[in-house]
Each structure stands twice: as structure tokens, then as C-alpha cells.
Amino acid sequence: MSKYSDELKSLVVKEYNTGVVSSTKLAKKYGIKSGNEILKWVKRYRGLGFKGITKKYINEKYSNEFKINIINYMKHNKASYSETSFHFGISESSIIARWKKEYENHGVEAFNNPHGRPINPVKKDKREKIKKILTREEEL
């Protein structure tokens, strides 16, 4: 979860873009840990617009093919993580760094392993029952 609200990020980026105040002074003014944090927001804002500095409430799922294409793009273009994230519209370059590390360590198989917490079997059973009920209603 982000420490700073979307509204604060937007306000700080707009104020920085006026060119009147430095990132260090803005960090002190708004209680942000460092000016470098603000510079990251500015860079993401310039590359992706407001989408680049907003919180995501739904995690996007990327296909294995997409991940491999990104890694290949980096290799062929000698692009950095941040350049690649801007090119593909991914707001966090650390995601790409993780994919690359997994790919280098385990090859394509790394992307076939699921991440995150496994599904609770009780909740899975409830979901299946709900789906069955819906399909019966759809039959009518």
C-alpha cells in the first residue's frame, strides 16, 4: 500500500512542474521521505500521465508471452527497467526486474508457477456452488 495519496502525488508533481520549487524543498514541505521519491513520481507522470502515479486497486495479470516480450525488448534495445516500463505502460519497473530475475534463474518455467497466496479450498467450493446455481438459472 502506498504511503502517499493520489491527490498528494498529483499536487506535488504539478507544483514541481511549475519549475519554481525543487524536489528537496517539496519533500520537506509535504513530509515526503526524499526528493528522489518526487522525481520518480514526476518521471512516471511524464511517461504515463496521471495513471503512472495512481494506486492500482486491481492487480493486472500479464501473460507469459507478454513477460518474455518485455525481457526480449530490454535485451535487444539495451533499455533500462524504467525505460521498458514506460514503453509498455507498466507503472512499476520493479515488476519487470522481478520477471527478468525469475527468467534468468528458471527460464520460461518461472512464469508457469503461480504467485501469491493459494486459494482457500472452502472459498473455492463456495465459488463453484455459486457458479452451479447461476448456470441452473441461466438454463431457465
N, C-alpha and C positions, 0 to 999 in steps of 0.2 A: 504494500500500500504506500502511496506517495505521501511524503511529509507535507507537501505544499498543494494548495487547492489550484484548480484550473484557473480560477479568477485571478489569484495572486500571480501565477506564472504569466498570464496574459498581460496583466497590468505592468509587471516588471519588464517584460520583453518590449512592450510598447514604449515604456519610459526609456529603456536602453536605446531603442532605435531612434529616438529623437537626437541622440548624439551629444546631449548636454551632460549626462552623468555617466561615470564609469561603472563597470560591473562590481567593483570592490565597494564603492560607495552605496550602490543599490543593495548589495548584500547586507551591509551594516544597517541601512535604513529599514529594511524589511525583515531582518533577523534570519537571513539565509546563510547557510554554513560557509559559503565562499563565493567569490566572484566567478570561479570556474563553473559552478553549477548554473549560474545565469548564462554564461557563454554557451553551455550545452543547450539550454532552452532556446537561445537565440538561433543557434545553428539548426536545431530541429525545426524551429518555426520558419526559418528561411527556406529550408528544404522541403518541408511537408505542410506548411501552413499551420493553422490552429490545431489540426489533427495531431501534429507532431508533439504538442505539449500537453495534450489532454490525457486523462486517465482512461484506460480501457477497462470496461466492466465485464466484457466477454472475451475470453482468450480465443484468438484466432487459431485455427488448425491449418497447418500447411502440409501439403502433400510431400511425399518423399522425393518425387521428381523435382518439385519446386526447390527444395533444400539443396539438392545436388546441382541444379542450375545455378543457384546463388554461389555455391562453393566454386563451381567452374568459372563463373563470371569473375570472381575475385582472382583466381589463378591467372586467367587469360589477360585480364586488364590490370593486374597488379594493383587492385583497388584496396583501400583500407576498409575496415569494418564499417566506419561511419559513412564513407562514400557509397558502399554497397547498400547499406540500409536506406539511404536517401534514394538511390536508383530504383530500389524495389518497393519503396514506401513502407518500410518497417521502422517503427518508431524507436526501437531499442536495438542498438548494434550488438549488445551483449548476447542476444539470442543467436545471432549469426556466429559469434565467437564460439558459443556452446556447440552449435551444429558442426562447425569446422573441426573442433576438437574431437567430437564423437566420431566424425567421419574418418579422421586421421587414425584414431585408435582402433576402430572396429569396422571400418568400411561401410558399405551400404546397409549391412545388417543392423547397424546402430539405429537406423531410423525405423526399423520394424519393432523395436522394443517400446512398449507403452511407458509413458512418464506419468508421474503423479500418483495419487492415492488410488488403490484398486477399488472397484465398485463394491459396495456392501451387498452381499447376496440377498439380504432381506429386502432392501430397496429395489434390487433388480427384479425380484419376484413380484413386488407390488407394481412395478412398471409394466411387466409382462401381463399381469392381470388386467391392468387398465387398458392396455393395447387390445387384449382379447375382447373386453367389453365394448370398446369402440368399434372393433370390426364387426361384432354382432349387431350393433346399432346401425352401422353402415349397410349391412345386408338388408335391413328392413327399408 
